[in-house]
Amino acid sequence: MNNKPVFVTRPSLPPLEEYTDLLQQVWETGILTHNGPLVQRFEGEFSRLLGIDDFVTTTNGTVALQMAIKALELEGEIITTPFSWIATISAIKWERCVPVFCDIDPGTLNIDVNKIESLINERTVAIMPVHTFGTACDVNAIAALAKKHNLKVIYDAAHAVGTQVEGKSVFEYGDISATSLHSTKLINTAEGGGCVTQNAQLLEKLKRIRFFGHDDNKIIVEDGFNGKMTEVHAALGLANLRYYNDILSDRKDKYQKYKAGLQGNSSITFQDTANGQTNYSYFPVIFETEDILHRVVKLLADQEIYPRRYFYPSLNLHEQVMKSVPMPVSEDISKKILCLPLFWKLNNEVIDIVVDCIQKIR
Ligand code: T4K
């Protein structure tokens, strides 16, 4: 087998000349940043492909989350999931809000909507769920809860480029969705991210916040910071977007190949992708025990194949960043979950080897 070692992911990369053609334009204009022509073009093309009205690019997904909190002027407690990447809570903490964990649903691995209400109090200002591994949250139930208690909803949609609910982009739910365009994501700009909102005033505010608080005339009208994407990053995004449909369908094929190969193995369960509302951006497998996971990791390492323990440990156990509170479902799942290699152009032979290794261990 070629292309060893095999990692959990590899960035989608267009043919180099397609990227350099776009860079040629950057060299010609000399515009490297400050919402130049390629950033604007990327925002337009990305929005068209996803069927959304507008997209505010940012330097990365963490900054997009922080901008969302800033734009909504939140001060207080934000209910979120312990089963995520550290950025979900670090963004909340950087914005001087307090993360409050709500355990997850063991099937979808998303925030357990039935457990949110008991955590709401007079200090609660928002809910920040994650569309974990690109699988949509129960967006309608979350909207109903938010309405009932007058709370804002920010979706950490870092994994969810391409996820659709009820025939439209999942980015259209909540007050703001914040996504990531990091090199490990379905569409990448190397580092990058962005915000989506249906609210025109919020959209303008997000644009001002990412540009030092400038209005269109470069007058400082509010607190802001520097969250701008560069032209060099937007060029990579534009080149990658040409392959968007191919990337989506290729991942779906590979996801289904894994699933077909592993179906019937009684020591594993899969994420419940809730009626197909996923973008196939990760292939997580939950083993019956942590011991089986360790044995699979060892067997795959012998073949130079390196899956990843996303997300381990459960965020509530990071005692150096916050006080520990028990989150039994998230803690249990995080010990037993492994994300298998899944990326555009992954060799199908690798999937066969991975499936074979897992089937050997019961
Ligand atoms: N919210 C959620 C739910 C998130 O998952 C994340 C980020 C965020 C918010 C914040 O978004 P950003 O601020 O990052 O835009 C990765 C990413 O750094 C991070 O973006 C991502 N989530 C997180 C889940 O995973 P690692 O620690 O897995 O990276 P690393 O270097 O171990 O890479 C994994 C594999 O990918 C490597 O074994 C090889 C391959 N790889 C990686 C990079 C960076 C490449 O082939 N090329 C590359 O350039 O963090």
Residues whose N, C-alpha, C, O or C-beta is under 5 A from the ligand:
A	BS01	T4K	F7 V8 T9 R10 P11 N60 G61 T62 S84 W85 A87 T88 V130 D156 A158 S180 L181 H182 S183 T184 G192 G193
